[in-house]
């Protein structure tokens, strides 16, 4: 086994047995890895190795600088190369889907399935690439994107976050339709959604990766992994039409629409996500060690 790099971008949560497959969870822009905890709890009975990946944000592995999606995925690949996982499932939320797809391209023999939650971000990615053109085509969804960017990118003191999270009404005013009514009703889920927002690093990440859509389009047809897109029926950011466009760019992809949820599927429907992970693990092809 190769030595692990310093300042890893992948944090191991659970080490399984020598032949255990790896499940790598990737967050969205806010970097909220705690949202995966309810999913991981539901996988406790399975023999798995589980890890959380870093968000697309400035990181010590890049001397504190902002990596591109491609650079972050390459670093994660290097860290996975230092281990002996022969098969893996990658589960990503929102813009973490682009890191997941980059890993699929870099590790075609190991990443056999990618589960993308709220990851059909066609309009958002096009908007970052060509804002004026896309705003004229999809003004409502582009305005929703701007609202989310402002929400995630505005520095917010911890005390203010705690006050907002303590109130369903304030959380609803802040998040709008991004989260379902049932999610906002839960104190634990409100805290999970609010505590990781509010950082100017988000804006740096968006700017650095503003043209990644062009890169993704160039290699999407080469991705061999099976892609499962989970679409929230109420999601204002990545609806079914947008998701179908992204899925059509991949050789092997299908959609699953879930009623009653918005843009935070890991928190809103952890049981469904854990079930999809379990199905993906059961379908893995076991290959020789790397």
C-alpha positions as CSV (number, residue, x, y, z in Angstrom):
1,X,0.0,0.0,0.0
2,X,1.3,3.4,-1.0
3,X,1.7,6.1,1.8
4,X,-1.3,8.3,2.2
5,X,-0.8,11.9,1.0
6,X,-0.7,14.7,3.5
7,X,-3.8,16.9,3.9
8,X,-6.2,14.2,2.5
9,X,-9.3,15.2,0.7
10,X,-10.9,11.9,1.6
11,X,-11.7,11.1,5.3
12,X,-12.4,7.5,6.2
13,X,-15.5,7.1,8.4
14,X,-15.4,3.3,8.5
15,X,-12.9,0.7,7.4
16,X,-14.5,-2.6,6.3
17,X,-12.8,-5.9,5.7
18,X,-10.1,-6.5,3.2
19,X,-12.6,-7.2,0.3
20,X,-15.2,-4.6,1.4
21,X,-16.3,-2.2,-1.3
22,X,-16.0,1.5,-0.7
23,X,-18.8,4.0,-0.6
24,X,-17.6,7.6,-1.1
25,X,-20.0,10.4,-0.2
26,X,-19.4,13.8,-1.8
27,X,-21.1,17.0,-0.5
28,X,-22.4,19.9,-2.5
29,X,-21.0,23.5,-2.4
30,X,-21.7,24.0,1.3
31,X,-19.5,21.1,2.3
32,X,-22.1,19.6,4.5
33,X,-20.9,16.0,5.1
34,X,-23.0,15.7,8.3
35,X,-26.0,15.3,6.0
36,X,-24.7,11.8,5.2
37,X,-24.8,10.6,8.8
38,X,-28.4,9.4,8.7
39,X,-27.6,7.5,5.5
40,X,-24.5,5.9,6.9
41,X,-26.4,4.8,10.1
42,X,-28.8,2.9,7.9
43,X,-25.9,1.0,6.3
44,X,-24.5,-0.1,9.6
45,X,-25.2,-3.8,9.0
46,X,-23.3,-4.0,5.8
47,X,-19.7,-4.8,5.4
48,X,-18.5,-1.6,3.8
49,X,-15.7,0.9,3.9
50,X,-17.2,4.4,4.0
51,X,-15.5,7.8,3.4
52,X,-16.5,11.4,3.1
53,X,-14.9,13.6,0.4
54,X,-14.0,17.2,0.6
55,X,-16.2,19.8,-1.1
56,X,-15.1,21.9,-4.1
57,X,-13.7,24.6,-1.8
58,X,-10.2,25.9,-0.9
59,X,-8.2,23.0,0.8
60,X,-4.8,22.5,2.5
61,X,-4.1,19.8,-0.2
62,X,-3.9,22.7,-2.6
63,X,-2.0,25.1,-0.2
64,X,-5.3,26.6,0.7
65,X,-6.1,27.6,-2.9
66,X,-9.3,26.9,-4.7
67,X,-9.1,23.7,-6.8
68,X,-11.1,23.0,-10.0
69,X,-13.4,20.1,-10.1
70,X,-10.8,18.2,-12.2
71,X,-8.0,19.0,-9.8
72,X,-10.0,17.8,-6.8
73,X,-11.0,14.6,-8.5
74,X,-7.4,13.9,-9.5
75,X,-6.3,14.4,-5.9
76,X,-9.0,12.0,-4.7
77,X,-7.9,9.5,-7.3
78,X,-4.4,9.6,-6.0
79,X,-5.6,9.0,-2.4
80,X,-7.8,6.1,-3.6
81,X,-4.8,4.7,-5.5
82,X,-3.0,4.4,-2.2
83,X,-5.6,2.0,-1.0
84,X,-6.7,-1.4,-2.3
85,X,-10.4,-1.0,-3.0
86,X,-11.3,-3.0,-6.0
87,X,-14.9,-1.6,-6.3
88,X,-16.6,1.6,-5.3
89,X,-19.9,3.4,-5.3
90,X,-19.8,7.2,-5.3
91,X,-22.8,9.1,-3.9
92,X,-22.8,12.9,-4.5
93,X,-25.1,15.8,-3.7
94,X,-25.8,18.7,-6.0
95,X,-22.6,20.1,-7.6
96,X,-20.7,17.3,-6.0
97,X,-22.1,15.3,-9.0
98,X,-19.4,16.9,-11.2
99,X,-16.6,15.6,-8.9
100,X,-18.3,12.2,-9.0
101,X,-18.4,12.1,-12.8
102,X,-14.7,13.2,-12.9
103,X,-13.9,10.2,-10.6
104,X,-15.9,7.9,-12.8
105,X,-13.7,9.0,-15.7
106,X,-10.4,8.6,-13.8
107,X,-11.3,5.3,-12.2
108,X,-13.5,3.4,-14.7
109,X,-12.5,0.0,-13.3
110,X,-13.4,0.8,-9.7
111,X,-16.2,3.3,-9.7
112,X,-19.0,1.1,-11.1
113,X,-22.0,3.2,-9.9
114,X,-22.6,6.9,-9.2
115,X,-25.7,8.0,-7.3
116,X,-26.4,11.7,-8.0
117,X,-28.8,13.4,-5.6
118,X,-30.2,16.7,-7.0
119,X,-27.3,16.5,-9.4
120,X,-29.1,17.2,-12.7
121,X,-27.9,20.8,-12.8
122,X,-28.0,21.5,-16.5
123,X,-29.4,25.0,-16.3
124,X,-27.2,26.0,-13.3
125,X,-24.1,24.8,-15.1
126,X,-25.0,26.5,-18.3
127,X,-25.8,29.7,-16.4
128,X,-22.3,29.8,-14.9
129,X,-20.8,29.1,-18.3
130,X,-22.9,31.6,-20.2
131,X,-25.0,33.7,-17.8
132,X,-26.5,36.2,-20.2
133,X,-27.6,33.6,-22.7
134,X,-29.0,31.2,-20.1
135,X,-30.8,33.9,-18.2
136,X,-32.7,34.8,-21.3
137,X,-33.7,31.1,-21.7
138,X,-34.5,30.1,-18.1
139,X,-34.9,33.2,-16.0
140,X,-36.7,31.6,-13.1
141,X,-34.3,28.8,-12.6
142,X,-31.3,31.1,-13.0
143,X,-32.7,33.4,-10.4
144,X,-33.2,30.4,-8.1
145,X,-29.5,29.6,-8.7
146,X,-28.4,33.2,-7.8
147,X,-30.5,33.0,-4.7
148,X,-28.8,29.7,-3.7
149,X,-25.4,31.1,-4.4
150,X,-26.1,34.1,-2.3
151,X,-27.5,31.9,0.5
152,X,-24.4,29.7,0.5
153,X,-21.9,32.5,-0.1
154,X,-23.0,35.1,2.5
155,X,-20.9,34.9,5.7
156,X,-23.2,34.3,8.6
157,X,-22.1,34.3,12.3
158,X,-22.6,31.0,14.2
159,X,-25.0,32.7,16.6
160,X,-27.2,33.9,13.8
161,X,-27.2,30.4,12.3
162,X,-28.3,28.9,15.6
163,X,-31.2,31.4,15.9
164,X,-32.4,30.6,12.3
165,X,-32.1,26.9,12.9
166,X,-34.1,27.1,16.1
167,X,-37.1,28.5,14.2
168,X,-39.1,26.6,11.4
169,X,-40.4,29.9,10.2
170,X,-37.0,31.6,9.9
171,X,-35.6,28.5,8.2
172,X,-38.4,28.4,5.8
173,X,-38.0,32.1,4.9
174,X,-34.3,31.5,4.4
175,X,-34.5,28.3,2.4
176,X,-37.7,28.9,0.5
177,X,-38.6,25.8,-1.5
178,X,-35.1,24.2,-1.3
179,X,-36.3,21.9,1.5
180,X,-39.6,20.2,2.2
181,X,-42.1,21.2,5.0
182,X,-41.3,17.9,6.8
183,X,-37.6,18.7,6.8
184,X,-38.0,22.2,8.1
185,X,-40.2,20.9,10.9
186,X,-37.3,18.9,12.4
187,X,-34.8,20.7,14.6
188,X,-32.1,18.3,13.8
189,X,-32.6,18.6,10.1
190,X,-32.8,22.4,10.2
191,X,-29.5,22.5,12.1
192,X,-27.9,20.2,9.5
193,X,-29.1,22.4,6.7
194,X,-28.1,25.8,8.2
195,X,-24.9,25.2,10.1
196,X,-22.7,24.7,7.0
197,X,-23.9,27.6,4.9
198,X,-22.5,31.1,4.7
199,X,-19.0,31.3,3.3
200,X,-17.3,33.4,0.7
201,X,-15.4,30.3,-0.3
202,X,-18.5,29.3,-2.2
203,X,-18.2,32.2,-4.5
204,X,-14.6,31.4,-5.2
205,X,-15.5,27.8,-6.0
206,X,-18.2,29.0,-8.4
207,X,-15.9,31.4,-10.2
208,X,-13.0,29.0,-10.5
209,X,-15.3,26.3,-12.0
210,X,-17.6,28.6,-13.9
211,X,-16.8,26.9,-17.3
212,X,-16.7,23.3,-16.1
213,X,-19.8,22.5,-18.1
214,X,-17.8,22.6,-21.3
215,X,-15.3,20.1,-19.8
216,X,-18.1,17.8,-18.6
217,X,-19.7,17.8,-22.0
218,X,-16.4,16.8,-23.6
219,X,-16.0,13.6,-21.6
220,X,-19.6,12.6,-20.5
221,X,-19.9,10.1,-23.3
222,X,-16.8,8.2,-22.0
223,X,-18.2,7.5,-18.5
224,X,-18.7,3.8,-18.1
225,X,-20.3,3.8,-14.6
226,X,-24.0,3.3,-14.1
227,X,-25.5,6.7,-13.1
228,X,-28.6,6.9,-11.0
229,X,-30.1,10.4,-10.8
230,X,-32.4,11.1,-7.9
231,X,-34.8,14.0,-8.7
232,X,-36.7,15.9,-6.0
233,X,-40.2,16.6,-7.2
234,X,-40.1,20.0,-5.5
235,X,-36.5,20.9,-6.4
236,X,-36.3,24.4,-7.9
237,X,-32.7,23.9,-8.9
238,X,-32.5,20.5,-10.7
239,X,-35.9,19.5,-12.1
240,X,-36.7,16.4,-14.1
241,X,-36.3,18.1,-17.5
242,X,-32.8,19.4,-16.6
243,X,-31.8,16.0,-15.2
244,X,-33.0,14.2,-18.3
245,X,-30.7,16.4,-20.4
246,X,-27.7,15.4,-18.3
247,X,-28.7,11.7,-18.2
248,X,-29.0,11.7,-22.0
249,X,-25.3,12.7,-22.2
250,X,-24.2,9.5,-20.4
251,X,-24.0,6.0,-21.8
252,X,-25.8,4.3,-18.9
253,X,-28.1,6.4,-16.7
254,X,-31.6,6.4,-15.3
255,X,-33.8,8.7,-13.2
256,X,-35.7,8.2,-10.0
257,X,-38.1,11.0,-9.1
258,X,-39.2,11.2,-5.4
259,X,-42.3,13.2,-4.5
260,X,-42.4,15.6,-1.6
261,X,-38.7,16.5,-1.5
262,X,-36.6,19.5,-2.6
263,X,-32.9,20.1,-3.2
264,X,-31.6,18.4,-0.1
265,X,-32.3,14.7,-0.7
266,X,-29.7,13.3,1.7
267,X,-31.5,15.0,4.6
268,X,-35.0,14.7,3.3
269,X,-35.0,11.0,2.3
270,X,-32.1,9.2,4.0
271,X,-33.9,5.9,3.9
272,X,-34.3,6.0,0.1
273,X,-30.7,7.0,-0.4
274,X,-29.5,4.2,1.8
275,X,-31.7,1.8,-0.1
276,X,-30.2,2.9,-3.4
277,X,-26.7,2.5,-2.0
278,X,-27.5,-1.0,-0.8
279,X,-28.8,-1.9,-4.3
280,X,-25.7,-0.5,-5.9
281,X,-23.5,-2.5,-3.5
282,X,-25.4,-5.7,-4.2
283,X,-24.9,-5.2,-8.0
284,X,-21.1,-4.6,-7.8
285,X,-18.8,-6.7,-10.0
286,X,-15.9,-7.9,-7.9
287,X,-12.6,-7.5,-9.6
288,X,-9.0,-8.2,-8.6
289,X,-7.1,-6.0,-6.1
290,X,-5.4,-2.8,-7.3
